[in-house]
Amino acid sequence: MSARLVEEVFASALPAWVKPFAAAYATFAADDGSRVYPSIRTIARMVSRHPRRAQYATAVLRDLGVLREVEISRRHTSTEYHFHADQLPRTADGAQFLLRFPQAERKVG
């Protein structure tokens, strides 16, 4: 478990609904971000959400580059990820988030 990574998650500019999922993944990581392989069901149970919501949050974290697949799941195993804390959005205005998700930009007018 990496308390340092969990702290970085909560200090980041991730949207509030994604932070618990990212923190759950970070609890499984070594200090260097390696060896992260919980199942979607485990993550969903940790944050008391439906597994579909955990799947969606995992996809968002992968799109942001926070989670990168090391080994894809096979029968009776979970996907192994590497947790990249350096990819967490740092700006409070969400500019980094909008670069990867331009559809989230608000229309002014």
C-alpha positions in Angstrom: 0.0 0.0 0.0 1.3 3.4 -0.9 0.0 6.2 1.4 2.1 8.7 -0.6 0.1 7.9 -3.8 -3.2 8.1 -2.0 -2.2 11.6 -0.7 -1.3 12.6 -4.3 -4.7 11.5 -5.6 -6.6 13.6 -3.0 -4.3 16.6 -3.7 -4.9 16.4 -7.4 -7.4 18.2 -9.6 -9.2 15.0 -10.5 -13.0 15.3 -10.6 -14.4 14.5 -7.1 -16.3 11.4 -8.3 -13.1 9.8 -9.7 -10.9 10.4 -6.7 -12.2 7.5 -4.6 -11.6 5.1 -7.4 -8.1 6.4 -8.0 -7.4 6.2 -4.3 -8.6 2.6 -4.2 -6.2 1.7 -7.0 -3.4 3.6 -5.3 -3.9 1.5 -2.1 -2.9 -1.6 -4.0 0.2 0.0 -5.6 3.8 -0.2 -4.4 5.5 3.2 -3.8 6.8 3.2 -7.3 3.3 2.6 -8.7 3.8 -1.0 -9.8 1.9 -4.2 -9.0 -1.6 -2.8 -9.2 -4.0 -5.7 -10.0 -7.3 -5.5 -8.1 -10.5 -6.6 -9.9 -13.2 -4.2 -10.9 -15.5 -5.9 -8.4 -12.9 -5.3 -5.6 -12.6 -1.6 -6.5 -16.4 -1.2 -6.7 -16.8 -2.8 -3.3 -14.1 -0.6 -1.8 -15.9 2.6 -2.8 -19.5 1.2 -2.4 -20.4 1.7 -6.0 -21.8 -0.5 -8.8 -19.1 -2.4 -10.9 -20.2 -0.6 -14.0 -19.3 2.8 -12.4 -15.9 1.3 -11.4 -15.4 0.2 -15.1 -16.2 3.7 -16.3 -13.9 5.3 -13.7 -11.1 2.8 -14.6 -11.6 3.8 -18.3 -11.3 7.5 -17.4 -8.1 6.8 -15.3 -6.7 4.9 -18.3 -7.5 7.7 -20.7 -5.8 10.2 -18.4 -2.7 8.0 -18.3 -2.9 7.5 -14.5 -3.4 3.8 -15.0 -1.5 2.0 -17.7 -1.9 -1.7 -18.5 1.1 -3.9 -17.9 -0.6 -7.2 -18.5 -4.1 -7.7 -19.7 -6.3 -10.1 -17.8 -6.6 -13.7 -18.7 -8.8 -16.4 -17.3 -9.0 -16.1 -13.5 -6.7 -13.2 -13.3 -7.1 -9.4 -13.1 -5.5 -6.9 -15.4 -2.2 -5.6 -13.9 -1.7 -1.8 -14.0 1.0 0.6 -13.2 -0.1 3.7 -11.4 1.4 7.0 -12.8 0.9 9.7 -10.2 2.8 12.1 -12.5 -0.2 12.0 -14.9 -2.7 13.2 -12.2 -4.1 16.6 -13.2 -2.4 19.3 -11.1 -4.3 22.5 -12.0 -7.4 23.5 -10.1 -9.0 25.0 -13.2 -9.0 21.6 -14.9 -7.1 22.7 -18.0 -5.3 19.3 -18.1 -8.6 17.5 -17.9 -10.0 19.5 -20.8 -7.1 18.7 -23.0 -7.9 15.0 -22.8 -11.7 15.4 -22.6 -12.6 18.4 -24.8 -16.3 17.5 -24.8 -16.4 18.6 -21.1 -15.7 22.3 -22.1 -18.5 24.6 -21.1 -20.1 26.8 -23.8 -20.0 30.5 -22.8 -22.7 32.7 -24.3 
